[in-house]
Each structure stands twice: as structure tokens, then as C-alpha cells.
Amino acid sequence: ILKKLVDGWERIDVENNDPKIDEFIFKLENELLDTDINPEKKLIIFSESKDTVNHVTRQLNGKKFGKILSISADNRNQFKDIISENFDANIDLEKQKNEYQLLISTEVLAEGINLHRANVVVNYDTPWNSTRLMQRIGRVNRIGTKAQKIFIYNFYPTAKVDDDIELKKKAIMKLQAFHSALGEDSQIYSPDEIVGTFGLFDKTIEEEKDERLAYLMELRRFKEKNPEYFRGIKKYPLRSRVGRKNSELSNETACFIRNQRRDVFYKIQEDNNLTELSFVETAKLFKTTSDEPAVSLHAKHHDQINLAVDDFNRKLQTEFTENQAVDTHQSPLEKRALAYLDAFLKFDFLDEEEIRRIKAAKRDIKAGKFQSLQRDVNRLKKSQKTMSVTPTVLTEKLLQIINKYPLNIEDEDDINPVVTVRYYEQIRPEIILSESFSE
């Protein structure tokens, strides 16, 4: 049987019978190099396979697209300088050249190189590891680009193939996880992706959006340039603290406290007044240079941290006290969230564990345990009004929201309106880091 399949495959003239390359050439001639979207008329094409790179290169040679730079692991080092001269916007202008407009590459150029004289990327195929889609785009979405927008073109698997391997679904689900965790606001692979600030930056105001993204990009660049240092930072213990010199903030302290239920950035002033800060406000306080020397913690440091912890606990305890009695008259927001969760339970593709999690979310919304869960569910419902989303992607996003909360998945009995002290102790706060400022 295998020999028969191979014989049949060899009879196919791939070079002259390839509708995919025909569509790609049509796009090249009519859209991809249009100066309205591509002012530099430079294009980056990625594929996972060296054979595909060679095939596309052969098909494009001699078709009025100029010289084509074809890169794989075999010749990357050989063409390193040529790649930089033709596609790196950060090198000196006198060193920049325009010998090549099209660059076709395997994954060897998906990391560690600047290609941002181009602003259009074509993913000729979808990688199994969809993180690579973000890495590819990162080659052109870099500081120093002159382009106002980045354009991404993706070839999807055929419907028949995708029914078997579900590659498109898996890519979207993986990318959705990044959107949710990092607050990405750009669709990378499909209009089905839900974008928005679902992650760390939820509490900031809309006017801080550009500053948030700037800090995020700065952190990404730091991680790329200092992978070992970044790995070391991740191993720092909780309660890390440092003293810094700042006459404007003398005898003040800033800290980050969290548990499974909430997270807060605090600033404690010299007179012990507490202020909850946004992420951007805290980032401005914490930002420093690598050569800034540390100083001793001022005398009020530990007392001020204890004030922040007490405030955190007091507000958390207040929430628990307020939620101990269940109001039999559900609010309109609660009814809306519960009805939305009921709609998910009608999907026939849910497995038993997913059904149990959604039912647990319903129980805790009814019990009033997590008011923010109700809000998150309603926010997801509202997001559907502005974008078209498939049920599978929507379910994945809902489960990501539910999994942020310490729900009792095992308890399938009726809701218990009493929140026990033992449960409260299980989610006591952790001090992640703190800084004190002295003259």
C-alpha cells in the first residue's frame, strides 16, 4: 500500500501544478508589494520546511520580483551580512543596501535577527508550535521600523486537512492564551482571536494603553538580549526588597502584594497613608538602571509593608463577610452571567472536566464568592458584540477565565453560602517585592 501511495505521489507534477503558489504569486503581483501597505517593497516569507523554501524560490525566480534571498540553516552564516545590509533598519544608512527585496526563510531567521526594513510577513505554512508565529512577526515589529503598521498574511491548511489535524484550531487556542496573559491587542493568525487587556493590565485606564505597551516591549527586548539574567530574576525568592535613593519619595515604600483572588500595587507614604497604584504608576517608580547602587532600607520599611498587608487583608475579609449571605434575588448582572454559562453547557464538544468547571463557576457566582468572576464572564459576553468568534475559541477563553479562580470543582452539591475561615487562610497574601526610598 505504501509503495502504491509513493508511486501515485511521484506522478504528481508539483512544480507545475500547485494552486497555493499560484495564489501567492497573484498576491505578490497585486497586493503584497503595493506601496500603500508596503512602502519599502520588502517582503519576508517564512516556512517550516527547507524543501518548501526551495520550491517557492524556484517558482519566483525569473518572474519580475528581482533577486530573492533564500535562507536555511545551511547558508544562514554565509549570508548573515547580506541579510543585515538589506533588511536591518538599525544599521547605519550608508551600510544599507537594496540588492534584495524578497527574503524566503525557514525558522532559522525567526529569532535573534532584525528584519524590520520590511513590514509585511507571509506565513506560507502554519507551524505546529504557534509561538513561532509570534517570533516571526517579532522580526519586523521592532523599534526602529519606519512603517506605521505591520501586515501579516497567513496560508491556512485546507479544510479537509484541518478536519484531520485541527492545526488552525490549535494555533488559535495557543495564541489566545498569550492574548489573555499579556494583554496583546493585535490579531496574529485569525479574526477569531479575542484581543484586549484581559491580563495584568486590566485595572489601568485606557489613557495608559500606549505606556503599558511600551513597558511590555521593553521587557520583551530585555528578555531577548539577556536570557540568562532574565532566567535568574525568575528564581528570585518572594519578599525580595531593596533600598533606593530618591529625595522626592523619602521614607516612602512601594510594594506588590497578591493572592489567588486579587493583586495590588501599594505606595505607603511617610505619614502612613496608603495609595493603590496602577501598573504604569508602579513601573515608573520601579524603573531604574543597572548601575544604580542599592542603599539600606529606611527605618519604616517593615512597618509600612505591614500596613499594606493589613489593608489587603482587611479588604479581603470585608469581601468574604459581605458574601457570606446569599441574596436569593439575583442581580441582573448575575442572571446575565449565569444564563451565558448555561449556553456553554449546551455545546456538545465539552468534555466532563470542562462541564464540571463551568458548573462550579455557576455555583460560586450564585454564592457570591467571586464578584470579579461574574464581571469577567459578562465582559467576555460583551466582547462578542464587536468581533466574530468561533464557539471553540470562545470556550477556551471562558475556561481561561474560570481557571483563574480557586473554585471547588469536586463539590457538586447545592451551593453553601458560608465562607469558612479555613478557606480564607488558604489564600492569604504573598509579598512579591518591595522598594523603599531614602534621601
N, C-alpha and C positions, 0 to 999 in steps of 0.2 A: 504493500500500500504506500509506504513512504517513497519508494522508487517511482511509483506512478505519479505521486504528487510532485516530486522533484522534476520529473520529465515534463509534466504539464507546466510547471513554473518556468522552466528554461525555454519553452516555446513562446513565452510572452515577450514581446519586444518592449521592454521598459523604457528604453531610451526614446522611442518614437511613439509610445502610447501611454502617456502619463498626464491625465487631466489635472492633477494637482499642480504640476509645473506649468501647465498651460494657464491656469488661473493666476498663478504667481506672476508670470510674465505679463499677463494682462494688467494686473495691479501695478506692476513696475512701470508699464508704459503710460498708464492713465491716472495714477494716484500717488504711489509711494514716493516718487521723486518730484512731485509738484511743489514748487517753492512756497505755495500758500501754507503748507504744513511742514515742509522740509526745506528751510531757507539755505542750508549748506549743501543740499542734494547729496547727502551721505546716508548710507543705509547699513544697518547691522542685521545679519541673518544668522540665527542660531539653530543648530540641530544637534541631537544627541549622537548621531552616527557619522563616522568619518566617510562611509560609503555614500550617505545622503549628501554630505558636503561636496564630495567629488562629483556626484551626479548633477547637483544643482549648478555647480561651477561649469561643467561641460555644456549644460543646456543654455547657459547665459553667455558663454564666450562667443564673440562674433556677432552679438545682437545689439549693437549700438549703445551698450551700457558702460563702455570704457574698460579699463583694466580692473580685474577683480582679484582681490586678495583672499586666498583660500587658506585657512589655518586649521591645523590639528596638532596633536601632541608631537608629531614627527618634525614639524618645522616652526613651532612657536618661537623657540630661542633664536632661530636663524632670522626670523622676520620681526623680532622684538622692536628694533629701532624704526623700521618702516611703519609698523603699526602706530607707534608713538607719533612719528612725524605727520602721519595722515589723519589721525583720529583723536589725539590727546589735546584738549583745549588748554591745558595748563602749561605746556612747554612754551618757550619764547617764540614770539611771532616770526622772527627771522628763521627759525628752525622748522616751522610748519610748512608742509607740502600738500599738493593736491594731485598726486600721482594716481591715487585710488579713491573711488567713491563708494564702492561696494565691498563689504567685508563679510565673508561667509565662514563661520567657525563652529567647531564643536564646543563642549563645555570648558575647554582649556582656557577660554577667554571670559568665562562667566564670573571670575573672581580676580581681584588683585591688579586690575589694569583700567586705565581711563580711556573711554571711547566717546567722550561727550562733545566732540565736534559734531557728532551725529545726534539726532533727537528722535529717530524712528527706529524701532526694533521689530523684527519679524521673528516670531517663534514658529519655525517651519514644522516643528512637531512638539508635542506636549511631553515633558519629562515625567517619569514615574515619581520622582521626588519634586513636588511642585515648588519647594523652596527655591529651586534653581530658577524658576520664572522670576522671582524677586531679585535674585542675584544677577540675572541677565540684564534686567531693567536698571539695576544699580550701576551698570557700566556707563549709561548715558544720563542718568538722573543724578548729576553730581554738581558740586559747587564749581563754578567757572563756565558752565554752559551759557551760551548766548540765547538759546531758544526759550521762548515763553511757555511752551507746552511740550510734553513728551507723548508720542503716539506709539501705541502697542498694537500690533496685528498678530492674531493667533490663528493657526490652522488647527481646527478641531478634528478628532478622529471621525470616521464615517459613522453614521447612525448604527449600521449593522455591527461594526467592530465595537463601538462603545456599549452596545447592549450586552456584549460578552465580557468586556473588561472593565467597564464603568470608569474609564480613565478621566473623563471630563468631570464626573461627579466627585471623584476623589481629589482632583486638583482644586475644585471649588471649595470643598469642605476644609482642606488644609489651609487654603488662603483665607477662608473665613475666620479660622482660628486666629490668624495673625491680625486681621482687621479688629477682631474683638479684643485681643490682648493689648494691642499697641495703639488703637485708635486711628488706624490708617483711614484716609478719606479718598482713596483713588481705587477704582476697579482695575484689576490687573489682567484677569483672564476672561471674565464673563460679566454680562449685565446682571446675572443672578446674584453676584456678591453684594452683601449688605454692608455699606460703608458708613462710618460715623464714629464718634468717640465713645465707644462702649467700654473702654478700659480705664486706665489710670487717670485720665484727664476728664472724667465725667463731671466733676464738680466745678470746673473752671467755666468762666463766662465766655461767650462767643468772641468777644474782642481779643481774647488771649490766644486765639487759634494759631495765628502766624508765629507767635513766640513759642508756643508749645511745639510746633513742628520744627522750629529752629533748634530748640534744645534736643529734640529727638534725633534730628540729623547729626547734631554734634556728637551725641552719644554713639550713634552708629559709626561715625568716622573714627571715633576713639577706639571702638571695639575692633574695627578693621585694621587699624595701624598698630594697636597694642594688644594682640590677642592673649599673650601670656599675662600681662598686667591685669587685663580685664578678668581673666580666669581667677587670678589671685584675689581680686576685690570680691568676687562672689563667695569666697571662702571666709571672708571676714566674719567674726562672731557677732551675735546680737549685742546690743548695748554699746556698740562702738562709739567713741566720743573723742572730741578734740577741742582744744582751746585755740582761739584765733584773736588776732589784734584788730580791733575796729573801734575807734573812738566814738563813732556815731551810735554804736549799739552797745556801749559799755555796760557791763553787768547784766546783759540780756542772754537768753538761751533759746535756741531753735531745736526742735526735735520732730521725729516721725514715729508715731505710735499706731499700731494696728492690731486687729484680731480678725477672726473669720467673719465678723459682722460689719465692721466699719474700719476706716483708716483716717487718720487726722494728722496734718502738719500743724504744729503749735509754735507760736513765739511767745515767750514769757518775758515780760519787761521787768526792769529793776524794781518797780513798785508791786510786782507780782500779779499785774493784770495779764490775763490770757487772751490771745488772739488766735483764731483758726485761720490758717493761710491756704491759699490755692497752691497748686503745683508750681506755677510760674513764679509766684512770690517767693516760695521756698527755694527754688532753683537759683534765683537771683542772690539770695542770702548765702547759699552753699557754694556758689561758683567761686573758684579760686584758680591759682596757677600752681604748677608742680614745684616751684621753688619757694613757695610761701612757707616760712618756718612756723611750726606749732608753738604755742605758749601754754603755760599752766592753766588749768581750769580755774575760773574765779570762784570765790568762796560760796556763792549762792547756787552754783550749778546743780548740785544734787537736790537741794530744796526745791528749786524751780522745776526740775524734772518730776519730782513727787507731786507738785501741784498739778502738772499736766496729766499725770496718771490718775490722780484723784478726780479731776474734771472728766476725763474719759470714762472712768468707772461710774461716776455719778450719772452721767447722761445715759450710759448703757443700762444702768439699773432702773432709771426712770422709764426707759422704753419697755423693759420687762414688766415693771409694775403696771404700766398703762395697758399692757397686752394680756394681763392675767385673766381678765374677764372678757368673754367673747360676746360681742354685740350681736344678738340674733337678727337684728335688722342690718343687713349688709349695705354698705355704701354703694353708690353707683359704680365707683372705680373697682371695688371688689367684685361686684357682679360682672363687670366687663371682663376682668382678668379671668374669672372662673369660667365664663362662657367661652372665652378664647381657648383656654386649656381643654375644655370639653371637645372643641372642634379638632384638636390634635389627636385626641384619643380615638377618633373615627378613622384615622389613617391606617390602612391595612399593612403598611410596611414596618410598623413599630415592632420591636421585639419586647419580650416580657420585662426586661430590666428598664427599658425606656418608659413603658407604660407605668411601672411602679414609681418611677421618679416623677412623672407628671402628676400622678395621683397624690404623691407625697407633697408636691408643691401646692396642690389644691387644698389639702388638709391644713397646711401651715398658713395659707392665705386666710382660710376660714377662721383659724385660731388667732389670727392677728400677730403671729410670731415675727414675721419679717415684712414690715411695710414697704421696704425698698424692693422686695421681690415682686409685690403687686405692681409697683411703679415700673420695674424693668419689663415685666410681661406686657403691660399696656404700652410702653414705649415701642416694643417690638411690633405690636399690633398696629400702632400708628405709622411705623416706618413702611408698612406695606402700601400705604396710600401713595407714596412717592416713587416706588420702584416695583418692577415686576420680579417676583421671586418664586422659584420652584418649591413645592412642598418639602422636598428632601433637604434643601438648603435652609429653609425656614425652621424645620425641625431641629437641625444641627445647631442653629443659633439659639433656639429655645433651650435645648439641653445644656448648652454652654452657660446660659444664664442660671438655670436651675442648679448646676453643679457648683456654682459659687457659694451656695448656702449649705450649711450643715443640717440637711433635712434628715429626719428619721425615716429611712426608706423601708425598714423592716416592719414598722407599725402600720398595720392595715385596718386597725380598729377605728372607731369614731374618734374625732378629734378630742384632745384633752386640753381644756382651756388654762390649766395651771402650768406656769413655767417654773420649774424647780430650781432651787439654789445650786444643786449639783450641776445642772446644765449651764448655769451662768458661770460657774467656776471653770468649766471646760473651755470657755472662750475668753479667758482673761487676756488683757492686752500684753503685747510684746513691744519693748522699746527697740526700734531698729537701729537708729543712730541719733546722735545729738551733737550740737556745737555750742560752745559758749564764747562770748565776745568780751574782750577786755581792752582797756586803754593801752 
